[in-house]
Amino acid sequence: MKQIQVQVPSEGEKNAVEVLKEYSSDIVQQSATSGEQEITLVTATVNAQDIDEITAQLKAVKEFEPGQLKIRLLDQESLIEKGQKTKGSATRLSQEEVYSKAQESALLTRPQWILMGLSAAIASYGLMLDNIIVVIGAMMLAPVLSPLVSSSIALTVGDETMLNQGLLTAVTGGLMAIAVSALVVIPFQPELNSTLLLITSAGLPNLLLSLFVGAAAALAFVTDYRDQIAGVAVAVALVPPLAATGIGLRIDDLIFARSAFSIASVNFLAVLVSGSLALKLLGFAPSTYYKKKTAERLNYVLPLAVVVMIGVAYMILAGP
C-alpha cells in the first residue's frame, strides 16, 4: 500500500477526488494556503500497482494548469480497518517512484565521489597485498550502482538527459578509480600476484556473472530492497578490474592493464544491457509521447552495447 497526497487548487478538489475514489475508499481532504492561493490536499491510501495509472489520470485532467498539480507519494507500512483484511506495504516501487529515484541517482554527491576514490585506493592496496578480504571491504564502499541503473532506466523510459548524466557519471567514476589506483601505489613496486592474476583471468562465467549482476541491481532498485547488497555485487564486477588497471599502469605492464580495463568495460556494458532488459520485462516503458519517440531514437544503444561487449569479450578470451 501507498499513500498518495495530491495538491490542487481548491476549485479543482472535486476533479482530484473523482479520480482517487475509483482506487480508494480511504480519502482525506484538507484545505490549506500556499502563498496567496487556496489549495486542497487530498490524501488517499491506494495499492502500489495503481500509482502509475492514478498519476496518468491526474495529469490528464485538463482543468489543472501546469504547476498547479503536485503529487507526493508517502510510505505506508500497513492499513488496518475494522472488518477488513490488513493491507501491508508495497514490495515494488511504481514506475513514477523509480523514475524519480533514478533522476537523483544519476549524479553522485561529493561524499559519494570521495567514497569512490577511497574504495579504489583500498582495493588497490588489497590487490597489491594479495588480500582478498581488503578487496571485499573496498567493494562495500563503492557507490557504482546508482548511475549505472539510472542509465538502464533512462534507456527504458526514454530520458536522454538522464542517460547522458548516468553514463558520464559512471565513466568518470571509472576513470577516477583507475587514476587513484595508479597514484596510491606509486611509493611501492607492486608485483603480479594470485589475486591480481585472478582478476584478469576472464572467461564465459565472468560475462554471465556480470549479466546476472546487472539484472539483480535493476531489480533491487525497483523493489527498493537491499540496494546496498546489489551495489556490492556490481562493485564485484567493476572495482577490482579498475583498480588492477591502475596498478598495471603503475608497473608499466600495458598488456596486463589493457586486459584488466577490457574486463571492466565488458562488465560495465553487461550491467547496462541486462539491467535494461530486466526493466523491460517488468513492464517499464515511456510514459509520454515525447519519451516514446526518444526511446525509439535510442533503440540503437542496446544493440551497439551488445556488439561492443561481445567484441571486447572475444578479444579477452583470444588472449594478447
C-alpha positions as CSV (number, residue, x, y, z in Angstrom):
1,M,0.0,0.0,0.0
2,K,1.0,3.6,-0.6
3,Q,-0.3,7.0,0.5
4,I,-0.7,9.4,-2.4
5,Q,-1.1,13.1,-1.5
6,V,-2.4,15.3,-4.3
7,Q,-2.1,19.1,-4.0
8,V,-4.6,21.0,-6.2
9,P,-6.2,24.5,-6.3
10,S,-9.4,24.4,-4.1
11,E,-11.6,24.7,-7.2
12,G,-10.0,21.5,-8.6
13,E,-10.7,19.4,-5.4
14,K,-13.7,17.6,-7.0
15,N,-11.6,16.5,-10.0
16,A,-8.9,15.0,-7.8
17,V,-11.4,13.2,-5.6
18,E,-13.2,11.8,-8.7
19,V,-10.0,10.2,-9.8
20,L,-8.9,8.9,-6.4
21,K,-12.3,7.4,-5.4
22,E,-12.0,4.9,-8.1
23,Y,-9.0,3.4,-6.4
24,S,-9.5,4.1,-2.7
25,S,-12.2,4.3,0.0
26,D,-9.7,5.9,2.4
27,I,-9.7,9.6,1.2
28,V,-9.0,12.6,3.4
29,Q,-9.3,16.2,2.2
30,Q,-7.6,19.2,3.9
31,S,-7.8,22.9,3.0
32,A,-4.6,25.0,3.2
33,T,-3.0,28.1,1.9
34,S,0.1,28.3,-0.4
35,G,1.2,31.9,-0.7
36,E,-2.0,33.7,-1.6
37,Q,-3.7,30.7,-3.2
38,E,-6.2,28.5,-1.6
39,I,-5.3,24.8,-2.1
40,T,-6.6,21.4,-1.1
41,L,-4.6,18.4,-0.1
42,V,-6.3,15.2,-1.0
43,T,-4.7,12.1,0.6
44,A,-5.7,8.5,-0.2
45,T,-4.4,5.1,0.6
46,V,-4.1,3.1,-2.7
47,N,-2.5,-0.1,-4.0
48,A,1.1,0.5,-5.1
49,Q,0.4,-1.1,-8.5
50,D,-2.2,1.6,-9.2
51,I,0.2,4.6,-8.7
52,D,1.2,4.9,-12.3
53,E,-2.3,4.7,-13.6
54,I,-3.6,7.3,-11.0
55,T,-0.7,9.6,-11.8
56,A,-1.5,9.4,-15.5
57,Q,-5.2,10.2,-14.9
58,L,-4.5,13.1,-12.7
59,K,-2.1,14.6,-15.2
60,A,-4.7,14.2,-17.9
61,V,-7.2,16.4,-16.1
62,K,-7.5,19.5,-18.3
63,E,-8.6,21.8,-15.5
64,F,-5.2,21.6,-13.9
65,E,-2.8,24.1,-15.3
66,P,1.0,23.4,-15.4
67,G,2.4,23.8,-11.9
68,Q,-1.0,23.5,-10.1
69,L,-0.9,19.8,-9.7
70,K,1.6,18.3,-7.2
71,I,1.7,14.6,-6.3
72,R,3.6,13.2,-3.3
73,L,4.0,9.5,-2.5
74,L,4.3,8.6,1.1
75,D,5.5,5.3,2.6
76,Q,2.8,3.3,4.4
77,E,3.7,0.2,6.3
78,S,0.1,-1.1,6.7
79,L,-3.6,-0.2,6.7
80,I,-5.8,-1.6,9.4
81,E,-9.5,-1.3,9.1
82,K,-12.2,-2.9,11.2
83,G,-13.8,-5.8,9.3
84,Q,-11.2,-5.6,6.5
85,K,-8.1,-7.6,5.8
86,T,-4.9,-5.7,6.9
87,K,-3.0,-4.5,3.9
88,G,0.8,-4.4,4.0
89,S,3.4,-2.2,2.4
90,A,4.4,-2.5,-1.2
91,T,7.3,-4.7,-2.3
92,R,7.8,-2.9,-5.6
93,L,8.0,0.8,-6.4
94,S,5.8,2.3,-9.1
95,Q,7.4,3.5,-12.3
96,E,7.0,7.1,-11.3
97,E,8.8,6.4,-8.0
98,V,11.6,4.5,-9.7
99,Y,12.0,7.3,-12.2
100,S,12.2,10.0,-9.6
101,K,14.7,7.9,-7.6
102,A,16.8,7.4,-10.8
103,Q,16.9,11.1,-11.6
104,E,18.5,11.7,-8.2
105,S,20.9,8.8,-8.5
106,A,22.3,9.6,-12.0
107,L,24.7,12.1,-10.4
108,L,26.9,11.3,-7.4
109,T,27.2,13.7,-4.4
110,R,30.5,14.9,-3.2
111,P,30.6,12.3,-0.3
112,Q,29.9,9.6,-2.9
113,W,32.8,10.8,-5.1
114,I,35.0,10.6,-2.1
115,L,33.8,7.1,-1.4
116,M,34.6,6.1,-5.0
117,G,38.1,7.3,-4.6
118,L,38.6,5.7,-1.2
119,S,37.2,2.4,-2.5
120,A,39.6,2.4,-5.4
121,A,42.6,3.1,-3.1
122,I,41.6,0.4,-0.6
123,A,41.0,-2.1,-3.5
124,S,44.5,-1.2,-4.9
125,Y,46.2,-2.0,-1.6
126,G,44.2,-5.1,-1.2
127,L,45.2,-6.4,-4.6
128,M,48.8,-5.3,-4.1
129,L,48.9,-7.2,-0.7
130,D,47.1,-10.2,-2.2
131,N,44.5,-9.8,0.5
132,I,41.0,-10.6,-0.8
133,I,39.4,-9.5,2.5
134,V,40.6,-5.9,2.0
135,V,39.3,-6.0,-1.6
136,I,35.8,-7.1,-0.4
137,G,35.9,-4.2,2.1
138,A,36.6,-1.8,-0.7
139,M,33.7,-3.1,-2.8
140,M,31.3,-2.4,0.0
141,L,32.2,1.3,-0.2
142,A,31.9,1.8,-4.0
143,P,28.8,3.7,-5.0
144,V,28.7,2.4,-8.6
145,L,25.2,1.0,-8.5
146,S,23.2,4.3,-8.8
147,P,24.5,5.8,-12.1
148,L,24.5,2.5,-14.0
149,V,21.0,1.6,-13.0
150,S,19.8,5.1,-13.7
151,S,21.3,4.7,-17.2
152,S,19.4,1.5,-17.7
153,I,16.1,3.1,-16.5
154,A,16.8,6.1,-18.8
155,L,17.1,3.8,-21.8
156,T,13.9,2.0,-20.9
157,V,11.7,5.1,-20.3
158,G,13.2,7.4,-22.9
159,D,15.1,10.0,-21.0
160,E,18.1,11.0,-23.0
161,T,19.3,13.6,-20.4
162,M,19.3,11.2,-17.6
163,L,21.1,8.6,-19.8
164,N,23.9,11.0,-20.6
165,Q,24.2,12.0,-16.9
166,G,24.3,8.4,-15.7
167,L,26.8,7.3,-18.3
168,L,29.0,10.3,-17.8
169,T,29.0,9.8,-14.0
170,A,29.8,6.1,-14.4
171,V,32.6,6.6,-16.9
172,T,34.1,9.5,-14.9
173,G,33.9,7.4,-11.8
174,G,35.7,4.5,-13.5
175,L,38.5,6.8,-14.9
176,M,38.9,8.3,-11.4
177,A,39.2,4.9,-9.9
178,I,42.0,4.0,-12.3
179,A,43.8,7.3,-11.6
180,V,43.5,6.9,-7.9
181,S,44.7,3.3,-8.0
182,A,47.8,4.2,-10.0
183,L,48.6,7.2,-7.7
184,V,48.3,5.4,-4.4
185,V,50.7,2.6,-5.3
186,I,53.4,5.0,-6.7
187,P,55.6,4.7,-3.5
188,F,55.7,0.9,-4.0
189,Q,56.7,-1.6,-6.6
190,P,53.7,-4.0,-6.9
191,E,54.2,-7.4,-8.3
192,L,51.7,-9.6,-10.1
193,N,50.2,-12.0,-7.5
194,S,47.5,-14.6,-7.4
195,T,44.7,-12.1,-6.7
196,L,45.7,-9.7,-9.5
197,L,46.0,-12.6,-11.9
198,L,42.6,-13.9,-10.8
199,I,41.0,-10.5,-11.7
200,T,42.3,-10.7,-15.3
201,S,41.6,-14.4,-15.8
202,A,38.3,-13.7,-17.6
203,G,36.1,-16.4,-19.1
204,L,32.5,-17.0,-20.1
205,P,31.4,-17.4,-16.4
206,N,32.7,-13.8,-15.8
207,L,30.5,-12.4,-18.6
208,L,27.4,-14.4,-17.3
209,L,28.1,-13.1,-13.8
210,S,28.1,-9.5,-15.0
211,L,24.8,-10.1,-16.8
212,F,23.2,-11.6,-13.7
213,V,24.6,-8.8,-11.5
214,G,23.1,-6.1,-13.8
215,A,19.7,-7.7,-13.7
216,A,19.9,-8.1,-9.9
217,A,20.9,-4.5,-9.5
218,A,18.0,-3.2,-11.5
219,L,15.5,-5.4,-9.6
220,A,16.9,-4.3,-6.3
221,F,16.5,-0.7,-7.4
222,V,12.9,-1.3,-8.5
223,T,11.9,-3.2,-5.3
224,D,13.7,-0.7,-3.1
225,Y,15.1,-3.8,-1.3
226,R,18.7,-4.2,-0.2
227,D,20.2,-1.7,-2.6
228,Q,23.5,-1.9,-0.7
229,I,23.8,-5.6,-1.4
230,A,23.2,-5.2,-5.1
231,G,25.7,-2.4,-5.0
232,V,28.4,-4.7,-3.6
233,A,27.5,-7.2,-6.4
234,V,28.1,-4.5,-9.1
235,A,31.3,-3.5,-7.3
236,V,32.5,-7.1,-7.6
237,A,32.3,-6.7,-11.4
238,L,33.8,-3.2,-11.6
239,V,36.0,-2.1,-8.8
240,P,38.7,-4.8,-8.8
241,P,39.4,-4.7,-12.6
242,L,39.5,-0.9,-12.4
243,A,42.0,-0.9,-9.5
244,A,44.0,-3.6,-11.4
245,T,44.2,-1.3,-14.4
246,G,45.7,1.4,-12.3
247,I,48.3,-1.0,-10.9
248,G,49.1,-2.2,-14.4
249,L,49.8,1.3,-15.5
250,R,52.0,1.9,-12.4
251,I,54.2,-1.1,-13.2
252,D,54.3,-0.3,-16.9
253,D,52.7,-3.6,-17.8
254,L,50.4,-2.4,-20.5
255,I,49.2,-5.9,-21.5
256,F,48.0,-6.5,-18.0
257,A,46.4,-3.0,-17.8
258,R,44.7,-3.5,-21.1
259,S,43.3,-6.9,-20.0
260,A,42.0,-5.5,-16.7
261,F,40.5,-2.5,-18.4
262,S,38.8,-4.7,-21.1
263,I,37.2,-6.8,-18.4
264,A,35.9,-3.7,-16.6
265,S,34.5,-2.4,-19.9
266,V,32.7,-5.7,-20.6
267,N,31.3,-5.8,-17.1
268,F,30.1,-2.1,-17.4
269,L,28.3,-2.9,-20.7
270,A,26.8,-6.2,-19.3
271,V,25.3,-4.4,-16.3
272,L,23.8,-1.7,-18.6
273,V,22.3,-4.3,-21.1
274,S,20.9,-6.8,-18.6
275,G,19.6,-4.0,-16.3
276,S,17.6,-2.5,-19.3
277,L,16.3,-5.9,-20.3
278,A,15.2,-6.7,-16.8
279,L,13.2,-3.4,-16.6
280,K,11.6,-4.1,-19.9
281,L,10.4,-7.5,-18.7
282,L,8.9,-5.8,-15.7
283,G,6.8,-3.6,-18.0
284,F,8.7,-0.3,-17.7
285,A,8.0,1.9,-20.7
286,P,7.9,5.5,-21.8
287,S,5.0,7.4,-20.1
288,T,4.6,10.2,-22.7
289,Y,4.6,10.5,-26.5
290,Y,7.8,12.6,-26.4
291,K,9.6,10.0,-24.3
292,K,8.3,7.2,-26.5
293,K,9.9,9.0,-29.5
294,T,13.1,9.5,-27.6
295,A,13.2,5.8,-26.6
296,E,12.7,4.8,-30.2
297,R,15.6,7.1,-31.2
298,L,17.8,5.4,-28.5
299,N,17.0,1.9,-29.7
300,Y,20.4,1.6,-31.2
301,V,22.2,1.9,-27.8
302,L,21.5,-1.6,-26.5
303,P,22.4,-3.5,-29.8
304,L,25.5,-1.4,-30.1
305,A,26.4,-2.2,-26.4
306,V,25.9,-5.9,-27.1
307,V,28.1,-5.8,-30.2
308,V,30.9,-4.0,-28.4
309,M,30.6,-6.2,-25.4
310,I,30.9,-9.4,-27.5
311,G,33.8,-7.9,-29.5
312,V,35.8,-7.0,-26.4
313,A,34.9,-10.3,-24.7
314,Y,36.2,-12.2,-27.8
315,M,39.5,-10.3,-27.7
316,I,39.9,-11.1,-24.0
317,L,39.2,-14.8,-24.5
318,A,41.5,-14.9,-27.5
319,G,44.4,-13.5,-25.4
320,P,47.0,-10.9,-26.0
